[in-house]
């Protein structure tokens, strides 16, 4: 779920906003037969930019401080102990 929220949603969000704009424009009176040029390159570029910003934010603000050691998840007495950072 986290991977979906951090990668797919920022990539698809500009496209969703564009489709909502087109829907609102059609409801306001744009004829059904009229052609609307879809700026796919701009939409893809905006999606890639949002993914890059998301990755940069995760790299800068997420994770553990430098030098910390990651201890993976373990099963102790039948209970799953989540992974954690520590010395």
C-alpha positions in Angstrom: 0.0 0.0 0.0 2.8 2.4 0.9 4.5 1.8 -2.5 1.2 2.5 -4.2 0.8 5.8 -2.4 4.4 6.9 -2.9 4.8 6.0 -6.6 1.6 5.4 -8.4 -0.6 8.1 -6.9 1.9 11.0 -7.6 2.3 9.7 -11.1 -1.4 9.5 -11.9 -2.6 12.6 -10.0 -1.9 15.1 -12.9 -3.9 12.8 -15.3 -6.8 12.6 -12.8 -6.8 16.4 -12.4 -6.8 16.8 -16.2 -9.7 14.3 -16.7 -11.7 16.2 -14.0 -11.1 19.4 -15.9 -12.3 17.9 -19.1 -15.4 16.5 -17.4 -16.2 19.9 -15.9 -15.6 21.6 -19.3 -18.0 19.2 -21.0 -20.7 19.8 -18.4 -20.2 23.6 -19.0 -21.2 23.3 -22.6 -18.4 21.8 -24.7 -20.1 19.7 -27.4 -19.5 16.0 -27.4 -18.3 15.9 -31.0 -15.6 18.4 -30.5 -12.1 17.0 -30.3 -10.0 17.8 -27.3 -6.2 17.5 -27.8 -4.8 15.6 -24.8 -1.3 16.9 -23.8 0.0 13.4 -22.9 3.6 14.5 -22.9 2.9 17.3 -20.3 0.8 14.9 -18.2 3.6 12.3 -18.2 6.2 14.9 -17.4 4.2 16.3 -14.5 3.7 12.8 -13.2 7.4 12.0 -13.4 8.2 15.3 -11.7 5.8 14.5 -8.8 7.4 11.0 -8.4 10.9 12.6 -8.3 9.8 15.1 -5.7 8.2 12.3 -3.7 11.5 10.2 -3.9 13.6 13.2 -2.9 11.3 13.9 0.1 11.6 10.3 1.2 15.4 10.4 0.9 15.7 13.7 2.8 13.1 13.3 5.5 12.6 9.5 5.9 14.6 6.7 7.3 17.2 6.6 10.1 20.1 8.8 10.8 23.4 7.9 9.2 25.3 5.2 11.0 22.3 3.4 12.4 22.0 -0.4 11.8 18.8 -2.0 10.5 17.7 -5.0 12.5 15.3 -7.0 10.3 12.0 -8.4 11.6 12.2 -11.6 13.6 9.9 -14.2 15.0 10.4 -14.6 18.7 8.2 -17.0 20.7 5.7 -17.1 17.8 5.3 -13.3 17.7 6.6 -11.2 14.8 8.8 -8.4 16.1 9.0 -5.6 13.4 12.3 -4.5 12.0 13.9 -1.4 13.5 16.9 0.8 13.4 19.4 0.9 16.3 23.0 0.3 17.3 
